């Protein structure tokens, strides 16, 4: 029989997350190994009146065959219809749901990382566009699978690891609350409040210091901060990430300077794990990328276009969230980024600046978050006249 | 470790079947449960120099959720991008490979069959168009899975059923020959010879008699017979079906008269099994469809458009093939149709008639083969002056 936990998780993604409307087409991105979750989402969405649920199953083992055997000069090729499907979903005002959590961790580890980095699938460059167009109500949700559980809890046996992962993910998704929707309403009010206070200060830049980091990130004059509490152009409210604990803005892509050290491992979409990452920025550009593992794959990704080596996002996470206190390294961006403050290479968010700054927001075919926050990271806002305002100290808001 | 039988089957599909060319995009249609085969095809195609292998995994359990919960008036909806992907494959002169064999037999049996019949996925109406355009080199190949094995050999335990299905499919695919490609070359020479002899007689109609059948099928004046040995518009030879044992033509859709009784169960793409099927034709149209099970699903399919209740294909199968002698009912059209003579509702093959008859070839968004042949079926060709020429008696060519 189907595991009822998938049904509850799917209902959360469909209702509180994407807020699927009757008559919508729902595009689901799943990986092979996530069938139960995909089916539960289909059932939940159809019950809610969806017109069609289109599940795209991506198979990382097919990608591995490509990495092993395809000619070098074809590795960044993506058939036109992959992106056209996404753009058509946007034009038709559809909904989108995807699952987060590696299904095949380490699958590409023995391969040439420079080759692996050239193929970004299942990520599509058109995602940045339809996110900025705000034409789809969407949700990416953390969803357990057995391979992932073994990665996170290698000391436990298979069943115990899987149960432990479920337990932690139900906790961070507020599925252990009697009314998860109400719990999310309360949390979003707090995050929206933090975003409003940060926006009001109109910082010229942020200074991040501690834990191997001394980084200054320039901000846009018209930039504002948001929590992940979105509305489509047609006014459909949705929570694009579950869980979410962050407030974020889109920085000036030419004004980041200094050194940053990642505070958690970064797991690329293909399962490549980048450990002990440090990045040096000059004039907004990552000029030096070092890591204990996976550096070549990340360098390759950052070389895919001009914007891939510049920042598109800076996000702050406080200690009130549910992920950080678990002390778990999930090797999954959606979870780990919401445990700690983070920055992202690649595409920015043009809806976070006024028209005069829109053309300067970072553009790229990729978006790669990596975690830099910890209790040791001090975040200071610098106002245009040079005044320094404490923002986060030991994970606690100072404003 | 991967089962090496999938690699050998995949190599046959990629080389002898679709004849994938270096630089081609290969569209693979698989169902959830066929991952090993899809990965083996990807590996084989990339080794052969494919530019990209695009695997579309269809999940019948997602379809079941739709059948259970989606509104009636949405059930025939298919997003535009499903067909556009196929047409783009054709425009780009890609290759196509798909697997045959039910992955979830009986999955829809407890549902409202009239609703089930309105959703033809994973079949796409654009398939008929690109087959007729001859823009893709393609292959559909029989491919074992465990659920199918239990359906075919219910008296065996799971492992034994799976091994037996593999053994029989390797036999009919000539994978038990030292040189499968050479074995197929020999068989195609024989089938092409039969097709040439049938074409030369220019029959006005065929009369099929015996085993509950008394049916006359009118043929086109310019119609010819083919074996499943195709060339694309660019001259890429390919075998679209593996196995194949048939020679076929496209009949005049307004000149079929009489009663036909299916000689084997018909399994629809969604797993619905139609048993003891009889169909009465008047003026080329199926005016009465009766069956012990699944009649509503077939009636619903035949009502989808004008051509769906008329014939697009008539095919003759002799006793020299490898499928008939096994005596196995595979509950799979590709195998069962090649065990016995068959006819098909829906789209015909315009490349089998000259320009003067092309506009009269049957058009439809569907194509449903069903088996009518047996040793008891006598096939007689009727020449324009009324002369009757024995064609098949007890499964043996008379010409």
Interface residues (C-beta under 8 A of the other chain):
Chain A: X25 X32 X35 X38 X39 X42 X43 X46 X47 X49 X50 X51 X52 X53 X54 X55 X57 X59 X61 X62 X65 X66 X68 X69 X70 X71 X74 X77 X78 X79 X80 X81 X84 X85 X88
Chain B: X25 X32 X35 X38 X39 X42 X43 X46 X47 X49 X50 X51 X52 X53 X54 X55 X57 X59 X61 X62 X65 X66 X68 X69 X70 X71 X74 X77 X78 X79 X80 X81 X84 X85 X88
